[in-house]
Amino acid sequence: MIYCVIPAELEDELFDRLTEYYRDNPNVEVILERRTGPERRHGKASGGKREIRDRRRPRAPGTFLPTDGPIE
């Protein structure tokens, strides 16, 4: 699905024209952006405390036999 988002300022000149243009294409939907107010992303600390972890599997416990290289 493709969304063609039109800003509220351009609704009068673009919405009807783009709706008519994409009328026969079921994969395109023309929508209006209705968000108002300040963006919530700005002015806040992002995400809080972040924990960085090693996601690799821990090594098996115990001791291992020594490995010798190939005999030359």
Buried (B, 14 or more C-beta within 10 A) or exposed (E): EEEBEBEEEEEEEBBEEBBEEBEEEEEBEBEEEEEEEEEEEEEEEEEEEEEEEEEEEEEEEEEEEEEEEEEE
